[in-house]
């Protein structure tokens, strides 16, 4: 998924405190000595927070725009880390890690069950024995009940953003997000307009558990509320903690 103009709005549109909660969830399930890959790292806010706490962190994302912003954030925070532009279905250029994270329902941008299985396999291949895979996904309750008809608008002095969500037409547990951006162009005294369409897909929890097992993961724990509550089916987001077989 390439974000284009969305990268410029990303930090404004997302609650910064969510990164603190992903950070806490990760710290509680890893060691400061771990080598961590933050997969689909976006603008690097979690990766930089981890690096600032002494972790050896690598960030990876498909979007060049996001990685540019992440690298700038790392430099501003004066932390040393590497960033790579990769497709999560092919991590071949990366090394091995003790923990891999993938948050903010990034896995839900994969289009097919085969894509999900391939990604889990790639993650397993790049985890050390006994390594930890931490990720979250939106639930079918979110795609089927919460998102359809959802709208969000944002505006300041020279920018505006409109987000509308629709249920997918044919594939179960899918949703489409129509994103429109308006950027004021002083030279034209008018707004430049950009449109993007984002597709998300999720599955019943049993599908994730089966795919993880097939990829060599064991001792999988599913929770909600950033690990603070036990698994429930009708919540917006699930969190997975999976251990690679030793």
C-alpha positions in Angstrom: 0.0 0.0 0.0 1.6 3.3 -1.1 0.3 6.3 0.8 1.3 9.2 -1.6 -0.1 12.4 -0.2 -1.5 10.6 2.9 2.0 10.5 4.4 1.9 14.3 4.8 -1.3 14.0 6.9 -0.4 10.9 8.8 0.9 12.4 12.0 -2.0 14.8 12.2 -4.7 12.2 11.7 -3.6 9.6 14.3 -3.8 9.9 18.1 -0.2 10.1 19.2 -1.0 8.3 22.5 -1.8 5.1 20.5 2.0 4.8 19.8 2.7 4.9 23.6 0.2 2.1 24.0 1.8 0.0 21.2 5.2 0.8 22.9 4.0 -0.5 26.3 2.5 -3.6 24.7 5.8 -4.3 23.0 8.1 -3.6 25.9 6.1 -5.9 28.2 6.6 -8.8 25.8 10.2 -8.3 24.7 13.7 -7.7 26.2 15.7 -4.4 25.8 18.5 -6.6 24.3 16.2 -7.8 21.5 16.8 -7.0 17.9 13.4 -5.7 16.7 11.9 -5.3 13.2 9.0 -2.9 13.1 7.2 -4.0 10.0 4.9 -1.5 8.3 6.6 1.1 10.5 4.9 4.1 8.8 6.4 7.4 9.9 8.5 5.6 12.5 6.9 6.7 15.7 6.9 3.3 17.4 10.4 2.4 16.0 11.9 5.6 17.2 10.4 5.2 20.6 11.8 1.7 20.9 15.3 2.8 19.7 15.2 5.6 22.2 14.8 3.0 24.9 17.9 1.1 23.8 16.4 -1.5 21.5 18.3 -2.3 18.3 15.5 -1.4 15.8 15.0 -1.7 12.1 12.0 -0.1 10.3 10.5 -1.5 7.2 7.6 -0.2 5.1 6.3 -0.3 1.5 5.9 3.4 1.3 8.9 5.5 0.4 7.1 8.6 1.6 6.5 7.1 5.0 10.2 5.9 5.3 11.4 9.4 4.4 9.4 10.8 7.3 10.5 8.0 9.6 14.2 8.7 8.8 13.7 12.4 9.5 12.0 11.6 12.9 14.9 9.3 13.8 17.4 12.0 13.1 15.5 14.5 15.1 15.4 12.1 18.0 19.1 11.4 17.6 18.7 7.6 17.5 20.6 5.3 15.2 18.5 2.9 13.1 18.0 1.6 9.6 15.0 1.7 7.4 14.2 -0.5 4.4 11.6 -0.3 1.7 10.1 -3.8 1.4 6.9 -5.7 0.7 5.9 -7.6 3.9 5.4 -10.6 1.7 9.1 -10.7 0.8 11.5 -9.8 3.5 14.5 -11.5 1.8 16.9 -8.5 2.1 16.4 -8.3 5.8 18.3 -10.1 8.6 17.1 -12.1 11.6 15.4 -10.6 14.6 14.4 -11.5 18.1 11.0 -9.8 17.8 8.9 -8.5 14.9 6.1 -6.1 15.3 3.3 -5.1 12.9 0.7 -2.8 14.3 -2.1 -0.4 13.2 -4.0 -3.2 11.3 -1.3 -3.1 8.6 -1.8 -6.8 7.9 -5.4 -6.0 6.9 -4.1 -4.3 3.8 -3.1 -7.7 2.4 -5.6 -8.8 -0.3 -5.8 -12.6 0.0 -5.4 -15.4 2.5 -2.4 -16.5 0.5 -0.8 -13.0 1.0 -1.4 -13.4 4.8 0.1 -16.9 4.8 3.1 -15.7 2.8 3.7 -12.8 5.2 3.5 -15.0 8.3 6.0 -17.4 6.6 8.3 -14.5 5.9 8.1 -13.3 9.4 8.8 -16.7 10.8 11.8 -17.1 8.5 13.3 -13.8 9.9 12.7 -14.6 13.5 15.3 -16.3 15.7 14.1 -19.6 17.3 11.8 -18.7 20.2 11.4 -15.2 18.8 8.2 -13.1 19.3 5.8 -11.9 16.7 3.4 -9.1 17.9 0.7 -7.7 15.7 -2.9 -6.4 15.7 -5.8 -6.6 13.3 -9.2 -5.2 13.1 -12.0 -7.7 13.7 -14.9 -8.8 11.6 -17.1 -6.8 14.0 -15.1 -3.7 13.0 -15.5 -4.3 9.2 -19.1 -5.5 9.3 -20.7 -3.3 12.1 -18.5 -0.3 12.9 -16.9 0.9 9.7 -19.8 0.9 7.2 -21.1 4.5 7.0 -18.2 5.8 9.2 -17.1 9.4 8.3 -14.3 11.6 9.6 -13.5 15.2 8.6 -10.4 17.3 9.4 -9.7 20.9 8.5 -7.2 23.6 9.4 -6.1 26.9 7.8 -4.8 25.4 4.5 -5.7 21.7 4.5 -8.8 19.6 4.7 -9.4 15.8 4.8 -12.5 13.7 4.3 -12.7 10.0 5.2 -15.7 7.8 4.4 -15.9 4.0 4.8 -18.1 1.4 3.1 -18.6 -2.3 3.5 -17.1 -4.4 0.7 -19.5 -5.7 -1.8 -18.5 -9.4 -2.4 -15.7 -10.5 -0.1 -16.6 -11.1 3.6 -15.1 -8.9 6.2 -13.8 -6.2 3.9 -14.1 -2.5 3.9 -13.2 0.4 1.6 -12.0 3.8 2.8 -12.4 6.7 0.5 -9.8 9.4 1.4 -9.9 12.9 -0.1 -7.2 15.6 0.6 -7.4 19.3 -0.1 -4.1 21.2 0.0 -4.1 25.0 -0.4 -1.9 26.1 -3.3 -1.0 29.8 -2.8 0.3 30.2 -6.3 -3.1 29.2 -7.8 -5.1 30.6 -4.9 -7.0 27.3 -5.0 -6.9 23.8 -3.5 -5.1 20.9 -5.0 -7.2 17.8 -4.6 -6.0 14.2 -4.1 -8.0 11.0 -3.8 -7.1 7.6 -2.5 -9.0 4.4 -2.0 -7.8 2.0 0.7 -9.0 -1.6 1.0 -8.9 -3.6 4.3 -9.7 -7.2 4.9 -9.8 -9.3 8.0 -10.8 -12.8 9.1 -12.3 -14.8 11.9 -9.8 -15.3 14.7 -9.6 -19.0 13.8 -8.1 -18.1 10.4 -5.2 -16.2 12.0 -4.5 -19.0 14.5 -4.4 -21.6 11.7 -2.1 -19.5 9.5 0.2 -18.8 12.4 0.4 -22.5 13.3 1.2 -23.4 9.6 4.0 -20.8 9.7 5.6 -22.4 12.7 4.3 -20.3 15.6 3.1 -21.7 18.9 1.8 -20.4 22.2 -0.3 -17.8 20.5 -2.2 -15.5 22.9 -5.0 -13.3 21.6 -6.1 -10.3 23.6 -7.9 -7.0 23.3 -7.4 -3.4 24.5 -3.6 -3.5 23.9 -3.3 -6.7 25.9 -5.1 -5.4 28.9 -8.2 -7.6 28.4 -8.9 -11.2 27.4 -10.1 -12.1 23.9 -13.6 -11.1 22.9 -15.2 -11.6 19.5 -17.1 -8.3 19.3 -14.4 -5.7 19.8 -12.8 -3.5 17.2 -9.2 -4.8 17.4 -7.4 -8.0 18.4 -3.8 -8.3 19.5 -1.7 -11.3 18.9 1.4 -12.5 20.7 3.0 -15.5 18.9 6.2 -17.4 19.6 8.2 -19.1 16.9 9.0 -22.7 17.5 12.5 -23.0 19.1 
